[in-house]
Amino acid sequence: MPQLTVTLVQMDCMLAQTAHNFERAAGFVAEAARRGSDLVVLPELWNTAYDLENAATHAAALAQNADESGAFGDFARLARENRVWLAGSLLESRHGRFYNTTALYSPAGALQADYSKIHLVPMLDEHLYLAGGEKRTLAETPWGKAGLAICYDLRFPELFRRYALDGARLMILPAEWPKVRQNHWRTLLRARAIENQCYVLACNRVGSSKEVAFGGASAVIDPWGEALVEGGESEALLTVSFDPAFVDTVRQRIPIFADRREEFYK
């Protein structure tokens, strides 16, 4: 299994300014590629921020490849032009409804996996504008299987345990997590990594929208719960390399999956 170099794009996302946000993201992705990154992760709703009231204006159909139009097609082209795996969430339009959807594109600009946010945030009225996702998504990558989740999903350990039981070595989590609950963010990232003995790749935005400040602290957490890289509260490109096979070492040392007693959990 090859070594993995990841860059988390901890950026400020301007509300509704899609062209501005895309231009800045394109520059960040190009720099991440220059650093030799294999996988680049952007925050939740990186091109619109929380402009959910105007979802009908921003939302686009999910593109299968870089030859298609719309926001997802543009995102796919970023992956192809920079020859990187690329993940981040955008507003998706599907069957007359709107979703908060993470797309994972391959270096060829092909859609490898997509995941729509299952758990909608009541504090932000997401349910008034968005439909909840209807499936888990376990993506196949050169570094093993990766479970996809978005922001508030982090508070639901059942989802991450299901991914781990299905073979996930990595969890990819774009987010717009408020600064006021930054301690929850840091604690839950470590908890999900430790309890599932996997890597958690979490990219949070910085800046503010609608009087809500976002705390950054994007991080790659290893299966021991150690931060291999962690951001502060300012924009940053956080790049780190690691060996995904370390998951096997940790799972052999403390065999929690072999020691599960599922008959008592029902």
N, C-alpha and C positions, 0 to 999 in steps of 0.2 A: 504494500500500500504506500503510495507516494506521500511525501511531506506536503503539508498544506500551508500556503501563505494567504492570510486573510487581511483585508482592509475594511474597517468600519468607517463609513463616511458620516461623521458627527457634524451635521450642518444645521444652520438656521434656515427655516422654511418660511418664505414670505406668503402670507395669506392671499390665495387666489392668483398669485403672480406666476403663472405656469411657465411662461417663456423665460423669465428671470431665473426661476428655480432650476429649470432644465439646463440653462447655460452654465450655471454654477456647478450643478451635478456632473455635467459632461467634463468640466475641467477637473473635478475631483477624481472621477473615474479614470481619466487619462493619466493623472499623477499616480493613482494606485497601480495602474498597469505598468507605468515606468518603474515602479518599485519592485516589480516582479510578482504582483499579487495574482493568485489563481482565482480567488473568490472575493467579490466586492459586495458589501451590504449597505444599503441606504435606509434611512428611517421610514417610518410609517407615513403615508400620504405626503411623501417628500416634495411632490410637485405642486400641491394645492394647499397644504396644511389643513386645518379643520374648517374648511369652507363648505361644510356639508349642506347648508341651505341652498347652495348653488350646484349641488351634485349633478343636476341635469345638464348643466353647462360643461362641467369638467369630465364627467364619466365617459369612458370609451369601451368599445368591445375588446375583449382579450385577444391579443394577436398571437398567432401560432409561430410566426417567424418575423425576421427583420424586413421582409419585403412588404409587410402590411402597413397600413396607415394608422394614425391615432397615437395616443399617448403610450400605449403598450408597444406599438410598432417602433416608435422612437426609442423606447427603452431597450427593445431588442437590438436595435442598431447600435446603441452604445456598447452592448455586449460584444457584438460582432466586430465593430471597428477597433475595439481595444483588446479583443481576444481574451476576454475574461468571463468567468461565471458571474452573473449579476442578479442580485435579489433586492427587492424593495416593494413597498405597497403603493397602489394607486387606486383611484375610484374606477370601478368597473360597471358598465351597463350591460345587463343581461335580462332578456325577456321582460323588459319594462320595469325592472327593479335595479337598485344600485347596491353595490357591494364594496367593501374595503378588501382588496385582493392583493396578495403578494404573488408576484410572478418571479420564477427562477429561470433565467435564460442561460443557455450554453454559450461557449465562445463562438459558435457558429451562428448565434442569434436565433436559435430554435428554442421554443418553450419546452423546458424540461419538466416543470411542475407548476401548479398554481394552487393557492389556498385562500379562501375567503374567511375572514374573521368570524369565528363561531360565536364568541361571547361579546356582545355589544355593551358599551359602557353607559349605564343609566345616568351617571352624573353628567355626562356630556350630551345626553339626549340622542345618542346614536340611533336608537331604535325608531326615532321619529323620521329619520332620513334614509336609513340603510336596512337592508335585509341581512339576516345572519347567515353565515356559511352553513353548508349542509354535509360537509365531509372533512375527515382528517386527510392530511396529505403527507405521505412519506416519499421523499424524492430520492432517486438513485443518482449518486455522484461518484466521481473517481475515488473519493475518500470514504466511501461507505454511505449508508442511508442517512438522510437528514430529515428531521421532523420540522414542519413549518408551523409557525404561530405568529400572532400579532399582539403586542402590547398587553391589554387586559387579560388575554389568555394566560398570561404568566401566573395569575392568581388561581388557576385551576390545575392542580397537580395531576388530576386524573388523565388529562390530555397528554401530558409529557410522559407519564408512566406507560400509557398505551403505546406511545411512539417507541419508548425504550424496549418494551416487550416485543414489539414488532421489528426490532433490530436497529433502531437509530443509534448512531454514534455522535451525531451532531444535532443541535437544535438551532434553527435560524429564526431570530426574533426582531423584526423592525418595530419601532415604538415611537410614540409621542407621550412620554410618561412625565407627569407634572413634577416640578421641583419640590413642591410641598410634601410629596410622598417619596422622596428620593431614597430614604432609608429602607422603605419597603422594596423598592427596586433592587437595591444592592443585596438585600437579604434574600429575596426570592430568586434572583439569578443564581446565587450560590446554592440555595436549597435545591433548585431543579437540577443543577449539575451534580451535586453530591448524591442526592437520593436516586438518581438515574445513572450515575457513573458515566457521564458523557460530557462533551464540550457544548457550552452554550455560547452562541455568537449573537450578541444583543446590541443593536444600533439604535440609540435614542437621539432625538433632535435636541437642539438648544434654542435659545431665543424665547420669544413669547408671541402668543396670538390671543386676541380677545381677553386680554388681562390675565391670561394663564401663562405662567413661566414654566419652561421645560428644563429639566435638570441635567441633560447630558449623561455623564457617567456610563457611556457605552463601554462594553467590556467583552473580552473573551475569557470565559471561566473554564478551567480544566476539570477533569473528573474528580479531583481532590477538593475542588472548591476554591482553588487559587486563581487569582486574576493574572493572566499572562500579559494583558494590557488593559488599561482602564483610563478613560478620559475624565477631564474635569468638566467645567460648565461653559467652556468656550468651544468654538468650532475647531475641529481637529480631524486629521486622517490618522487612524490608529491601525498600525500594521504589525502583524506578528506571524511567526511561523511555528508550526508544531507538528508532531507526529500523531495522526489519528489512531494508530495502533496502541497508543498508551491506554486507550479505553480498555483493551483486552487485559493489560497488565493490572489495572485497578480492579476489574471485575474478577480476575483470578485471585487477587490478594484478599478481597473481601467479597465473598460469593453471595451477594444479597439476592440475586435472581434465582439461584439454585435453592436458597433457603426460604423462599417465599412459601407461605401456607395459605394458598388462595381459598381453601375451603372455609377459612375463618373470616374472610373479607367480604363475604356475600351478605 
